[in-house]
Amino acid sequence: MNLTKILTVILLVASLGLGYYLYSGVQKVIDDRAIIESTENAVIEKLKLIREAESVYQEQNGRYTASWDTLRSFVENGMVPIVQRREIIEQQAYGGEKVTIKTDTLGYVSAKERIFKKNYTMNATDNGVFLGYKVKVGDEVVKNMKAFSIKVGERENEPPFQEKGIVENLADVKVGEAVTKGKVLISYSNYVFNRNTDLTKLGEVPGTPGLMFDIFVKKIDRNGLMVDVIEVKDPKPINPARRDGNELKTRKPLHFGSRTDVATAGNWE
């Protein structure tokens, strides 16, 4: 084998090696980004669940809790009242409307059901004549799907659903029957969190077994009024851009709430 062939082989091997090195480097970057994105999505979903659990806990107890055991026990074993809010609308002699808000306690539901499941209603949008439903019990509905028909004056309205969910109940209203503004016509619901979530790991950061979210709760003085504040934060972000030293709000560790303000917004929102 002459020198030219030897150099050709050496250059070919070197080119293949360099090509593999560059490919593996690019692929590693792609894989790392995918892992970061997947983990951050899981962290955000966990923070949303914790926020909702703390919100319901605060509603029932008048404070937040910094104990993961207490919060988990509440989600697993707690009961919360089912409160129905009703609007009573009365036409006044001068042409205006008098709106009276009444709330009724209809019973109790498990805290887990209250936290994981959201209930919605579709109400009559105005005084009118009912023309029929566009759905039936058990139907899966999506946002902007038509819910029912109602005739208001000479106009026929078809209000759309504002959320996705499963239809649970239709009010017993016949076609041609008069309905009043605010009357509940359709009840539907949707599970916004995975019902199979392992609650024993409620406070654990996804992707890092054993690592718990930092949690801070306190009552602070706001102009003479004692109010509750809460902050829950990922203490060791998988994303290097979110670690200590970055001052951009959107690049700080994923968290919701504040230690100084009455707010529960997440910095991913």
Summary of the structure (lengths in Angstrom):
residues: 269
radius of gyration: 27.8
end to end distance: 66.3
largest distance: 109.8
contacts: 696
relative contact order: 0.14
helix: 31%
strand: 35%
